[in-house]
Each structure stands twice: as C-alpha cells, then as structure tokens.
Amino acid sequence: MEPIIQLDRATKDYGGGRGVFDLSFAVGRGEVVGFLGANGAGKSVTMRLLMGFVRPGAGRVAIAGRDCFADRAAIQREVGYLPGELALPGDMTGRSFLAFVAGMRGTALPCRANALIDYFELDPSAKLRAMSKGTRQKVGIVAAFMHGPAVLLLDEPTSGLDLLMQRRFVELVRAEKRRGATILLSSHVLGEVEGTCDRALFVRSGRLTSEACAADLTLDATLEHLYGAEALRRRWGDAAEGRAAGNRSAAPSDSVDLGRSPASSERGGVR
C-alpha cells in the first residue's frame, strides 16, 4: 500500500516532557487509522506537524511525498483538517465562515457544503458565537469535508455531538473511505474507532507505544494500550486504604498509660 501520511523519527520538544519524540508511522492510501492517546500524549502536536503549523525539531513529516512544513501552503489548502479545539470568529455566521474557508482554498463555496449542512441538520445562518459547542463542531466538520479532500486529519471530530450526529459522522467517514480518502483520526470514543478505522496506533508521552487491529479492540485492551496495565489494576478505595495503612505504621507501637507520666512508665511505674 502506497504511504500517503508519513512520519520518520519526527520530534517536536516543548520541554518538560511535552511534545513528540522519534515518532514514526505511515498511513497508506485509502486507509483510515485511529490515533489514540491520553490527554497530553502528543496527538494534537502530531496533527499540527502534519498541517505544517510547526516545524519538527528533527525527523521528517510528509503528506503525499511533500514536506509538511516546506509545502505548508499547499498542505493547508488541500488537506481536510478538523482541530481538537475549534476557534471560530464569533461575529461571522456559519455560512459566511464556510465561504471564507472556501475562499482561502481559492474556490467558491462548493455544492457539497450544502449536502453536508443538510446531512448534519445545521442552521448556517446563525452567528457562530450563538451556537452550542455541538453546532460549532458541525461547522468544523463541514469545513473539513466540503471540498472532497484526498487526505483528512481529524482531531477529536465528534466532540460535542449528540449520539445521532456521532452515528452520521461514522457513516460519513465510511463513505469517504469508499471514495478512497486517506484519514488519520484521533479519538477517545472506542466505538468510533471500531466503526471507522482499519487499525489503531497508540501514543503515550509523545512516543508511539503499540499498534492494534481496530476490530480487535476491547475497552480493557484499549485502556491498557493507553495507560498501561498498572493503571487498570487501581480501584476506588486503594488510595484510602494506603493512607490508613500509613497512619497505622506511623502510630507508636506501645501505648502510654495516661494515668502515669512517661518517665514513670519507663521506670516501670510507682508501686
């Protein structure tokens, strides 16, 4: 399978253990790959490297053979990108924002945008500041998908969506896969990964730790990949019991008779 998304020992070090380190993986043409990790694991940093928003300190990051930072203008124009945290201009309506994004890509608002607006039951006439989080997320999804991109980078794409819209999003990703799109999808929703992805990559503390077939993932297996087996063994009450045990060990082993002074106790008491 021809690799479309490629990272070769990519490193972006922000200090204090934050960033990504020696990250290497590839996503083949037409493949949908889940990119999973705990908060702060490096998922969003990886997406920003791929979009050319930041330059790697070491290693190579490429899409379709093009260096993501050197060719960032073309990458940002062509790739469908949905960031993990949407920052939208509140004084614009949904439709005016979508037209603005299309203009940044050098096109008019594509007809596909209207189909996506209808599919996600979005009212694009409202001001973005007046929209709920879920509605703003729909605007972001339409912006990412409306130009029919060959590559999609989706960071927590269903955040804020209700269950019906989450299901419709899964159906959309499946349709894009049938169209031949290459997709890297970051998510905390196991059903979303199982329903859309061919395989899943796991990142922890900025480093790739493991890979699994998405269809074989269970909740416990996913949690172990994300946090390690030790984290799964911890149960409610463990910390309280540990504190109680610590308090018991700190208490004096011999009690003092309150009816006598410590000095008399040490002498064996007054007869």
C-alpha positions as a Markdown table, in Angstrom:
| # | Residue | x | y | z |
|---|---|---|---|---|
| 1 | Met | 0.0 | 0.0 | 0.0 |
| 2 | Glu | 1.4 | 3.4 | -1.0 |
| 3 | Pro | 2.1 | 5.5 | 2.0 |
| 4 | Ile | 0.4 | 8.9 | 2.0 |
| 5 | Ile | 0.9 | 10.2 | 5.5 |
| 6 | Gln | 4.5 | 9.6 | 6.7 |
| 7 | Leu | 6.4 | 10.5 | 9.9 |
| 8 | Asp | 10.0 | 9.4 | 10.2 |
| 9 | Arg | 11.5 | 9.9 | 13.6 |
| 10 | Ala | 9.7 | 13.2 | 14.0 |
| 11 | Thr | 10.5 | 15.1 | 17.1 |
| 12 | Lys | 9.0 | 18.3 | 18.5 |
| 13 | Asp | 10.2 | 19.0 | 22.0 |
| 14 | Tyr | 8.5 | 21.7 | 24.0 |
| 15 | Gly | 10.4 | 20.9 | 27.2 |
| 16 | Gly | 9.2 | 19.2 | 30.4 |
| 17 | Gly | 8.4 | 16.0 | 28.5 |
| 18 | Arg | 5.8 | 17.8 | 26.3 |
| 19 | Gly | 5.8 | 17.1 | 22.6 |
| 20 | Val | 6.5 | 14.1 | 20.4 |
| 21 | Phe | 9.8 | 12.1 | 20.2 |
| 22 | Asp | 11.1 | 9.9 | 17.5 |
| 23 | Leu | 7.6 | 9.3 | 16.2 |
| 24 | Ser | 7.5 | 7.1 | 13.1 |
| 25 | Phe | 4.4 | 5.7 | 11.3 |
| 26 | Ala | 2.7 | 5.7 | 7.9 |
| 27 | Val | -0.9 | 5.7 | 6.7 |
| 28 | Gly | -1.5 | 4.1 | 3.3 |
| 29 | Arg | -3.6 | 5.4 | 0.5 |
| 30 | Gly | -7.3 | 4.8 | 1.3 |
| 31 | Glu | -6.6 | 3.7 | 4.8 |
| 32 | Val | -8.4 | 5.0 | 8.0 |
| 33 | Val | -6.1 | 4.9 | 11.0 |
| 34 | Gly | -7.1 | 5.7 | 14.6 |
| 35 | Phe | -4.6 | 7.7 | 16.6 |
| 36 | Leu | -5.2 | 7.2 | 20.3 |
| 37 | Gly | -3.6 | 8.6 | 23.4 |
| 38 | Ala | -4.5 | 10.1 | 26.8 |
| 39 | Asn | -4.8 | 13.9 | 27.1 |
| 40 | Gly | -1.4 | 15.4 | 26.6 |
| 41 | Ala | 0.0 | 12.3 | 24.9 |
| 42 | Gly | 1.0 | 14.2 | 21.7 |
| 43 | Lys | -1.9 | 13.7 | 19.3 |
| 44 | Ser | -2.6 | 17.3 | 18.6 |
| 45 | Val | 1.1 | 18.1 | 18.3 |
| 46 | Thr | 1.3 | 15.4 | 15.6 |
| 47 | Met | -1.7 | 16.9 | 13.8 |
| 48 | Arg | -0.1 | 20.3 | 13.9 |
| 49 | Leu | 3.2 | 18.9 | 12.5 |
| 50 | Leu | 1.3 | 17.3 | 9.6 |
| 51 | Met | -0.5 | 20.6 | 8.8 |
| 52 | Gly | 2.7 | 22.5 | 8.8 |
| 53 | Phe | 1.8 | 24.8 | 11.6 |
| 54 | Val | 5.0 | 23.9 | 13.4 |
| 55 | Arg | 8.4 | 22.8 | 12.2 |
| 56 | Pro | 9.8 | 19.5 | 13.6 |
| 57 | Gly | 13.0 | 19.8 | 15.6 |
| 58 | Ala | 14.2 | 16.6 | 14.0 |
| 59 | Gly | 12.9 | 13.9 | 11.6 |
| 60 | Arg | 10.7 | 14.2 | 8.6 |
| 61 | Val | 6.9 | 14.7 | 8.2 |
| 62 | Ala | 5.3 | 14.4 | 4.8 |
| 63 | Ile | 2.0 | 14.1 | 3.0 |
| 64 | Ala | 1.9 | 12.6 | -0.5 |
| 65 | Gly | 5.7 | 12.9 | -0.6 |
| 66 | Arg | 5.7 | 16.7 | 0.2 |
| 67 | Asp | 7.4 | 18.1 | 3.3 |
| 68 | Cys | 4.6 | 19.3 | 5.5 |
| 69 | Phe | 6.4 | 22.5 | 6.7 |
| 70 | Ala | 8.2 | 23.4 | 3.4 |
| 71 | Asp | 5.0 | 22.9 | 1.4 |
| 72 | Arg | 2.6 | 24.0 | 4.2 |
| 73 | Ala | 0.6 | 26.4 | 2.0 |
| 74 | Ala | -0.4 | 23.6 | -0.4 |
| 75 | Ile | -0.9 | 21.2 | 2.5 |
| 76 | Gln | -3.2 | 23.6 | 4.3 |
| 77 | Arg | -5.2 | 24.4 | 1.2 |
| 78 | Glu | -5.8 | 20.8 | 0.2 |
| 79 | Val | -6.0 | 18.7 | 3.4 |
| 80 | Gly | -9.3 | 18.5 | 5.3 |
| 81 | Tyr | -8.4 | 19.4 | 8.9 |
| 82 | Leu | -10.5 | 19.5 | 12.0 |
| 83 | Pro | -8.6 | 20.7 | 15.0 |
| 84 | Gly | -9.2 | 19.4 | 18.5 |
| 85 | Glu | -10.2 | 22.9 | 19.8 |
| 86 | Leu | -12.2 | 25.0 | 17.3 |
| 87 | Ala | -11.5 | 28.7 | 17.5 |
| 88 | Leu | -14.2 | 30.3 | 15.3 |
| 89 | Pro | -14.8 | 34.0 | 14.7 |
| 90 | Gly | -17.9 | 34.7 | 16.7 |
| 91 | Asp | -19.2 | 37.6 | 14.6 |
| 92 | Met | -19.5 | 35.5 | 11.4 |
| 93 | Thr | -22.4 | 33.2 | 10.6 |
| 94 | Gly | -21.8 | 29.6 | 9.8 |
| 95 | Arg | -22.3 | 30.1 | 6.1 |
| 96 | Ser | -20.1 | 33.2 | 5.9 |
| 97 | Phe | -17.3 | 31.3 | 7.7 |
| 98 | Leu | -17.6 | 28.3 | 5.3 |
| 99 | Ala | -17.5 | 30.7 | 2.4 |
| 100 | Phe | -14.4 | 32.3 | 3.9 |
| 101 | Val | -12.7 | 28.9 | 4.3 |
| 102 | Ala | -13.5 | 28.0 | 0.6 |
| 103 | Gly | -12.1 | 31.4 | -0.4 |
| 104 | Met | -8.8 | 30.6 | 1.4 |
| 105 | Arg | -8.7 | 27.5 | -0.7 |
| 106 | Gly | -9.2 | 29.5 | -3.8 |
| 107 | Thr | -12.7 | 28.3 | -4.6 |
| 108 | Ala | -16.4 | 29.3 | -4.2 |
| 109 | Leu | -18.4 | 27.5 | -1.6 |
| 110 | Pro | -18.8 | 24.0 | -3.1 |
| 111 | Cys | -22.2 | 22.4 | -3.6 |
| 112 | Arg | -21.0 | 19.6 | -1.4 |
| 113 | Ala | -21.2 | 22.0 | 1.6 |
| 114 | Asn | -24.9 | 22.3 | 1.2 |
| 115 | Ala | -25.3 | 18.5 | 1.2 |
| 116 | Leu | -23.2 | 18.3 | 4.4 |
| 117 | Ile | -25.2 | 21.1 | 6.0 |
| 118 | Asp | -28.4 | 19.2 | 5.3 |
| 119 | Tyr | -26.9 | 15.9 | 6.5 |
| 120 | Phe | -25.9 | 17.3 | 9.9 |
| 121 | Glu | -29.1 | 19.4 | 10.2 |
| 122 | Leu | -27.0 | 22.5 | 10.6 |
| 123 | Asp | -28.5 | 26.0 | 10.5 |
| 124 | Pro | -25.7 | 28.0 | 9.0 |
| 125 | Ser | -27.4 | 31.4 | 9.3 |
| 126 | Ala | -26.8 | 31.7 | 13.0 |
| 127 | Lys | -23.8 | 33.7 | 14.4 |
| 128 | Leu | -21.0 | 31.4 | 15.5 |
| 129 | Arg | -21.0 | 32.9 | 18.9 |
| 130 | Ala | -24.6 | 32.0 | 19.4 |
| 131 | Met | -24.0 | 28.3 | 18.5 |
| 132 | Ser | -23.7 | 25.5 | 21.0 |
| 133 | Lys | -20.4 | 23.5 | 21.1 |
| 134 | Gly | -22.0 | 20.7 | 19.1 |
| 135 | Thr | -23.3 | 23.0 | 16.5 |
| 136 | Arg | -19.9 | 24.7 | 16.1 |
| 137 | Gln | -18.4 | 21.2 | 15.7 |
| 138 | Lys | -20.8 | 20.6 | 12.8 |
| 139 | Val | -19.5 | 23.7 | 11.2 |
| 140 | Gly | -15.9 | 22.4 | 11.6 |
| 141 | Ile | -16.8 | 19.1 | 10.1 |
| 142 | Val | -18.5 | 20.7 | 7.1 |
| 143 | Ala | -15.4 | 22.9 | 6.6 |
| 144 | Ala | -13.1 | 19.9 | 6.7 |
| 145 | Phe | -15.1 | 17.7 | 4.3 |
| 146 | Met | -16.8 | 20.1 | 1.9 |
| 147 | His | -14.0 | 20.2 | -0.7 |
| 148 | Gly | -13.7 | 16.4 | -1.0 |
| 149 | Pro | -10.1 | 16.2 | 0.2 |
| 150 | Ala | -7.9 | 13.2 | -0.6 |
| 151 | Val | -6.4 | 13.4 | 2.9 |
| 152 | Leu | -8.2 | 14.2 | 6.2 |
| 153 | Leu | -6.7 | 14.9 | 9.6 |
| 154 | Leu | -9.4 | 14.7 | 12.3 |
| 155 | Asp | -8.7 | 15.6 | 15.9 |
| 156 | Glu | -11.5 | 14.5 | 18.3 |
| 157 | Pro | -14.0 | 15.1 | 15.5 |
| 158 | Thr | -17.2 | 14.1 | 17.4 |
| 159 | Ser | -16.5 | 16.2 | 20.5 |
| 160 | Gly | -19.8 | 17.8 | 21.5 |
| 161 | Leu | -22.0 | 15.9 | 19.0 |
| 162 | Asp | -25.1 | 14.0 | 20.2 |
| 163 | Leu | -25.4 | 10.3 | 19.6 |
| 164 | Leu | -27.3 | 10.6 | 16.3 |
| 165 | Met | -24.8 | 13.1 | 14.9 |
| 166 | Gln | -22.0 | 10.8 | 16.0 |
| 167 | Arg | -23.5 | 7.9 | 14.1 |
| 168 | Arg | -23.9 | 10.1 | 11.0 |
| 169 | Phe | -20.3 | 11.1 | 11.3 |
| 170 | Val | -19.2 | 7.5 | 11.3 |
| 171 | Glu | -21.3 | 6.9 | 8.2 |
| 172 | Leu | -19.6 | 9.9 | 6.5 |
| 173 | Val | -16.1 | 8.6 | 7.3 |
| 174 | Arg | -17.1 | 5.2 | 5.9 |
| 175 | Ala | -18.3 | 6.9 | 2.7 |
| 176 | Glu | -15.0 | 8.8 | 2.5 |
| 177 | Lys | -13.0 | 5.6 | 2.8 |
| 178 | Arg | -15.0 | 4.1 | 0.0 |
| 179 | Arg | -14.2 | 7.2 | -2.0 |
| 180 | Gly | -10.5 | 6.5 | -1.4 |
| 181 | Ala | -9.7 | 9.2 | 1.1 |
| 182 | Thr | -6.7 | 8.7 | 3.5 |
| 183 | Ile | -7.7 | 9.5 | 7.1 |
| 184 | Leu | -5.9 | 9.9 | 10.4 |
| 185 | Leu | -8.5 | 10.1 | 13.2 |
| 186 | Ser | -7.7 | 11.0 | 16.8 |
| 187 | Ser | -10.5 | 9.9 | 19.2 |
| 188 | His | -11.4 | 8.9 | 22.7 |
| 189 | Val | -14.6 | 7.1 | 21.5 |
| 190 | Leu | -13.9 | 3.4 | 21.1 |
| 191 | Gly | -17.0 | 2.8 | 19.1 |
| 192 | Glu | -16.0 | 5.5 | 16.6 |
| 193 | Val | -12.6 | 3.9 | 16.1 |
| 194 | Glu | -14.0 | 0.4 | 15.8 |
| 195 | Gly | -16.7 | 1.6 | 13.3 |
| 196 | Thr | -14.3 | 3.5 | 11.0 |
| 197 | Cys | -10.7 | 2.5 | 11.4 |
| 198 | Asp | -8.6 | -0.3 | 9.9 |
| 199 | Arg | -6.1 | -0.2 | 12.7 |
| 200 | Ala | -5.2 | 1.9 | 15.7 |
| 201 | Leu | -1.9 | 3.5 | 16.8 |
| 202 | Phe | -1.3 | 4.3 | 20.4 |
| 203 | Val | 0.9 | 7.1 | 21.6 |
| 204 | Arg | 2.0 | 7.7 | 25.2 |
| 205 | Ser | 4.2 | 10.6 | 26.5 |
| 206 | Gly | 4.9 | 11.6 | 22.9 |
| 207 | Arg | 6.1 | 8.2 | 21.8 |
| 208 | Leu | 4.4 | 5.5 | 19.7 |
| 209 | Thr | 3.9 | 2.5 | 22.0 |
| 210 | Ser | 1.8 | 0.0 | 20.1 |
| 211 | Glu | -0.5 | -0.8 | 17.3 |
| 212 | Ala | -3.6 | -3.0 | 17.0 |
| 213 | Cys | -6.3 | -4.0 | 14.6 |
| 214 | Ala | -9.3 | -1.7 | 15.3 |
| 215 | Ala | -11.8 | -4.6 | 15.0 |
| 216 | Asp | -10.0 | -6.5 | 17.8 |
| 217 | Leu | -10.0 | -3.7 | 20.4 |
| 218 | Thr | -11.9 | -4.1 | 23.6 |
| 219 | Leu | -12.3 | -1.5 | 26.3 |
| 220 | Asp | -9.8 | -3.1 | 28.6 |
| 221 | Ala | -7.3 | -3.7 | 25.8 |
| 222 | Thr | -7.6 | -0.1 | 24.7 |
| 223 | Leu | -7.1 | 1.2 | 28.2 |
| 224 | Glu | -4.1 | -1.0 | 28.7 |
| 225 | His | -2.6 | 0.4 | 25.5 |
| 226 | Leu | -3.3 | 3.9 | 26.6 |
| 227 | Tyr | -2.3 | 3.9 | 30.2 |
| 228 | Gly | -0.5 | 0.6 | 31.0 |
| 229 | Ala | -1.6 | -2.5 | 32.9 |
| 230 | Glu | -0.8 | -0.9 | 36.3 |
| 231 | Ala | -3.3 | 1.9 | 35.8 |
| 232 | Leu | -6.1 | -0.7 | 35.2 |
| 233 | Arg | -5.4 | -2.5 | 38.5 |
| 234 | Arg | -6.1 | 0.5 | 40.6 |
| 235 | Arg | -9.6 | 0.5 | 42.2 |
| 236 | Trp | -11.6 | 3.0 | 44.3 |
| 237 | Gly | -10.5 | 2.7 | 47.9 |
| 238 | Asp | -6.9 | 1.8 | 47.1 |
| 239 | Ala | -5.7 | 5.3 | 48.0 |
| 240 | Ala | -7.7 | 5.5 | 51.2 |
| 241 | Glu | -6.5 | 2.1 | 52.3 |
| 242 | Gly | -2.9 | 3.1 | 51.6 |
| 243 | Arg | -3.3 | 6.2 | 53.7 |
| 244 | Ala | -4.9 | 4.2 | 56.5 |
| 245 | Ala | -2.0 | 1.7 | 56.4 |
| 246 | Gly | 0.4 | 4.6 | 56.5 |
| 247 | Asn | -1.3 | 6.1 | 59.6 |
| 248 | Arg | -1.2 | 2.8 | 61.4 |
| 249 | Ser | 2.5 | 2.3 | 60.7 |
| 250 | Ala | 3.2 | 5.8 | 61.9 |
| 251 | Ala | 1.4 | 5.3 | 65.2 |
| 252 | Pro | 3.6 | 4.3 | 68.3 |
| 253 | Ser | 3.8 | 0.5 | 68.8 |
| 254 | Asp | 3.5 | 0.8 | 72.6 |
| 255 | Ser | 0.7 | 2.8 | 74.2 |
| 256 | Val | 1.3 | 5.1 | 77.2 |
| 257 | Asp | -0.7 | 4.7 | 80.3 |
| 258 | Leu | -2.4 | 8.1 | 80.7 |
| 259 | Gly | -2.6 | 7.6 | 84.4 |
| 260 | Arg | 1.3 | 7.7 | 84.7 |
| 261 | Ser | 3.9 | 10.0 | 83.3 |
| 262 | Pro | 6.2 | 8.8 | 80.5 |
| 263 | Ala | 9.1 | 8.9 | 82.9 |
| 264 | Ser | 7.3 | 6.7 | 85.4 |
| 265 | Ser | 6.4 | 4.3 | 82.7 |
| 266 | Glu | 10.0 | 4.0 | 81.6 |
| 267 | Arg | 10.9 | 3.1 | 85.3 |
| 268 | Gly | 8.2 | 0.5 | 85.4 |
| 269 | Gly | 5.8 | 2.7 | 87.3 |
| 270 | Val | 5.3 | 3.6 | 91.1 |
| 271 | Arg | 4.3 | 0.7 | 93.2 |
